[in-house]
Amino acid sequence: MEFAAKTADEYEKMAEKFMYDALPSGVKECRRSDGGIVRFDPATAAFGTMSKERRIYTYMIVLPPYPDGKTAESYYVEACKK
């Protein structure tokens, strides 16, 4: 399991904190054209997405490098364009 969560409930709470709490210092956020929100923490590579209705879809660590040379940050930038 990603992060330090020992259970699915802990993981869910971490995702909720990352996506629902006020934007922490250093964490990047964008709003997609459909109103969804993307967050990325460059310090930890934590990445999350949620709908405009605040339903969390993704919470993970972006683990580069990718074969195409993309970085964790470029993954965030691409996700913002959707």
TORMAR-100632 format. One record per residue: residue in three letters; y, z, x negated of N, C-alpha, C in turn. Coordinates in steps of 0.1 Angstrom, whole numbers, padded with zeros to 4 digits, always signed. Atoms other than C-alpha are relative to their C-alpha. Layout:
ALAYZXYZXYZX/...
! end
This chain:
MET-0012+0000-0009+0000+0000+0000+0012+0000-0009/GLU-0013+0000+0008+0035-0008-0013+0007+0013+0002/PHE-0008-0012+0000+0060+0019-0021-0009+0012-0002/ALA+0007-0012+0003+0050+0055-0023-0007+0006+0012/ALA+0006-0005-0013+0037+0058+0013-0015+0002-0002/LYS+0014-0003+0001+0003+0074+0016-0007-0003+0013/THR+0005+0004-0013-0001+0065+0053+0008-0010+0006/ALA-0007+0010-0008+0009+0038+0077+0013+0006+0006/ASP-0011-0006-0006+0032+0063+0094+0011+0002-0010/GLU-0010-0001+0010+0050+0071+0062+0007-0013-0004/TYR-0005+0014+0002+0054+0034+0055+0010-0004+0011/GLU-0009+0003-0011+0069+0029+0089+0013+0007+0000/LYS-0013-0008+0001+0094+0057+0084+0008-0005-0011/MET-0008+0006+0011+0104+0042+0051+0007-0013+0004/ALA-0005+0013-0005+0109+0008+0067+0012+0003+0010/GLU-0011-0004-0009+0130+0024+0095+0012+0005-0007/LYS-0011-0006+0008+0151+0043+0070+0008-0012-0007/PHE-0006+0012+0008+0157+0011+0049+0008-0009+0009/MET-0006+0010-0009+0166-0011+0079+0010+0006+0010/TYR-0009-0005-0011+0183+0013+0104+0011+0009-0006/ASP-0011-0008+0005+0203+0037+0082+0012-0008-0005/ALA-0012+0006+0005+0238+0030+0070-0004-0007-0014/LEU+0003+0008+0012+0237+0004+0042+0003+0008-0013/PRO-0002-0008+0012+0232+0023+0009+0008-0008-0010/SER-0008+0006+0011+0254+0016-0021-0010-0009-0008/GLY+0007+0010+0008+0241-0015-0040-0010-0008+0007/VAL+0009+0008-0008+0219-0028-0012+0007-0011+0006/LYS-0006+0012-0006+0227-0063+0000-0005-0002+0014/GLU+0003+0003-0014+0228-0073+0036+0006-0013+0004/CYS-0006+0012-0006+0233-0106+0054-0005-0001+0014/ARG+0004+0002-0014+0231-0117+0090-0003-0015+0001/ARG+0005+0014-0001+0211-0148+0098+0007-0006+0012/SER-0006+0007-0011+0223-0175+0122-0005+0004+0014/ASP+0006-0004-0013+0200-0161+0149+0004+0015+0003/GLY-0004-0014-0002+0216-0126+0146-0009+0010-0008/GLY+0009-0009+0008+0187-0111+0125+0007+0005-0012/ILE-0006-0007+0012+0195-0089+0095-0011+0000-0011/VAL+0008+0000+0012+0181-0092+0060+0006+0010-0010/ARG-0005-0009+0010+0184-0064+0034-0008-0001-0012/PHE+0007+0001+0013+0176-0064-0003+0006+0010-0009/ASP-0004-0009+0010+0178-0037-0029-0003-0005-0014/PRO+0003+0006+0013+0182-0053-0063-0006+0010-0010/ALA+0005-0010+0009+0174-0020-0080-0015+0003+0001/THR+0014-0003-0003+0140-0016-0064-0008-0012+0004/ALA+0006+0012-0005+0133-0051-0051-0006+0002+0014/ALA+0004-0002-0014+0128-0036-0016+0007-0011+0008/PHE-0004+0011-0008+0132-0063+0010-0004+0002+0015/GLY+0003-0002-0014+0134-0061+0048+0007-0010+0009/THR-0007+0008-0011+0142-0082+0079-0003+0007+0013/MET+0001-0005-0014+0148-0073+0115+0007-0010+0009/SER-0006+0009-0010+0157-0092+0146+0014+0006+0005/LYS-0013-0005-0006+0191-0089+0164-0002+0012+0009/GLU+0003-0011-0009+0173-0066+0188-0005+0013-0008/ARG+0004-0011+0009+0165-0043+0158-0015+0003-0001/ARG+0014-0001+0002+0128-0050+0157-0003-0004-0015/ILE+0003+0002+0014+0116-0047+0120-0012-0010-0001/TYR+0011+0009+0003+0096-0077+0109-0006+0001-0013/THR+0005+0000+0014+0093-0073+0072+0005+0012-0008/TYR-0004-0010+0010+0094-0045+0047-0009+0000-0012/MET+0009+0002+0011+0080-0051+0013+0008+0000-0014/ILE-0005+0001+0014+0086-0052-0025-0001-0015-0004/VAL+0000+0014+0004+0095-0087-0037-0004+0000-0015/LEU+0005+0000+0013+0074-0092-0068+0000-0013-0008/PRO+0000+0012+0008+0085-0121-0090-0006+0002-0013/PRO-0005+0014-0002+0083-0142-0110-0010-0008+0008/TYR+0008+0009-0008+0071-0169-0087-0003-0012-0009/PRO+0003+0012+0007+0055-0201-0100+0012-0010-0001/ASP-0011+0009+0000+0086-0220-0090+0013+0005-0007/GLY-0011-0006+0008+0108-0197-0111+0010+0008+0008/LYS-0008-0008-0009+0124-0179-0081+0000+0014-0005/THR-0001-0014+0003+0136-0144-0086+0000+0008+0013/ALA-0001-0008-0012+0136-0115-0061+0013-0002+0007/GLU-0013+0003-0006+0172-0121-0055+0001-0013+0007/SER+0000+0014-0006+0167-0158-0048-0008+0000+0013/TYR+0008-0001-0012+0141-0148-0023+0008+0005+0012/TYR-0009-0006-0010+0167-0127-0005+0010-0011+0005/VAL-0010+0011-0004+0193-0156-0006-0007-0010+0009/GLU+0007+0010-0009+0167-0180+0009-0002+0006+0013/ALA+0003-0007-0013+0158-0155+0036+0013+0000+0009/CYS-0013+0000-0008+0195-0153+0046+0004-0013+0006/LYS-0003+0013-0005+0197-0190+0052-0008-0004+0012/LYS+0008+0004-0011+0171-0190+0079+0007+0003+0013/
! end
